[in-house]
Amino acid sequence: MARILVAEDERDIRELIGHSLRFAGLDVVLVATGAEAIEKAPIERPDLIILDVRMPKMTGYEACRILKDNPVTRDIPVVFLSAKGQEREIEQGLESGAEQYILKPFAPNELAEEIKAILNRVQSRDR
């Protein structure tokens, strides 16, 4: 079972993401900040990390760059989930090392399917 680490500062959205991914058969670890994601990722060794872009104290972009600089977490795919959908925001997310940029609002079942598709794509590429 794939493990997903989710960093989202809004509790209701964090819980919705967690519920949706668990319902789809994924193991989920929820945290509220980018700093917590950086702390938990080397311990939990998730198969994928979902980061909100706008979080207090540290943006998702900053957290992604730190994760990509760490040899232990460097190869874990990162997906941004954000309401900020301007082209420059998306470019910035991809430039910081993300695999994909998903826009809010999202349909919970579509999010789960997209995450599974990303996991399959990454696993196929890594073989």
Residue pairs with C-beta under 8 A, 6 or more apart in sequence:
1 25
1 26
1 27
2 26
2 27
2 47
2 48
2 116
2 119
3 26
3 27
3 28
3 29
3 44
3 45
3 46
3 47
4 21
4 26
4 27
4 28
4 29
4 46
4 47
4 48
4 49
4 50
4 115
5 28
5 29
5 31
5 37
5 40
5 41
5 44
5 46
5 48
5 49
5 50
6 14
6 17
6 18
6 21
6 28
6 29
6 30
6 31
6 49
6 50
7 31
7 32
7 33
7 34
7 36
7 37
7 49
7 50
7 51
7 52
7 55
7 60
7 63
8 14
8 17
8 30
8 32
8 50
8 52
8 55
8 81
9 32
9 33
9 52
9 54
9 55
9 56
10 52
11 32
13 52
13 104
14 30
14 32
15 30
16 108
17 28
17 30
17 50
17 81
17 108
17 111
18 28
18 30
19 108
20 108
20 109
20 111
20 112
21 28
21 111
21 112
21 115
22 28
23 108
23 112
24 109
24 112
24 113
24 115
24 116
26 112
26 115
26 116
29 40
29 44
29 46
31 37
31 40
32 55
33 55
33 56
33 57
33 58
34 51
34 55
34 57
34 58
34 59
34 60
34 62
34 63
35 57
35 58
35 63
37 49
37 51
37 63
37 67
38 63
38 66
38 67
38 70
38 73
41 49
41 67
41 70
41 72
41 73
41 76
42 70
42 72
42 73
45 76
46 76
47 76
47 77
47 119
48 76
48 77
48 78
48 79
48 99
48 115
48 118
48 119
48 122
49 67
49 73
49 76
49 77
49 78
49 79
50 78
50 79
50 80
50 81
50 115
51 60
51 63
51 64
51 78
51 79
51 80
51 81
51 98
52 60
52 80
52 81
52 82
53 59
53 60
53 61
53 80
53 81
53 82
53 84
53 89
53 93
54 60
54 82
54 83
54 84
55 63
60 80
60 82
60 93
61 92
61 93
61 96
64 78
64 80
64 93
64 96
64 97
64 98
65 96
65 97
67 73
67 74
67 76
67 78
67 97
68 74
68 78
68 96
68 97
77 99
77 118
77 119
77 122
78 97
78 98
78 99
79 98
79 99
79 100
79 101
79 102
79 115
79 118
80 93
80 98
80 100
80 101
80 102
81 102
81 103
81 104
81 106
81 111
82 89
82 93
82 101
82 102
82 103
82 104
83 103
83 104
83 105
85 103
89 101
90 101
93 101
94 101
99 118
99 122
100 114
100 118
102 111
102 114
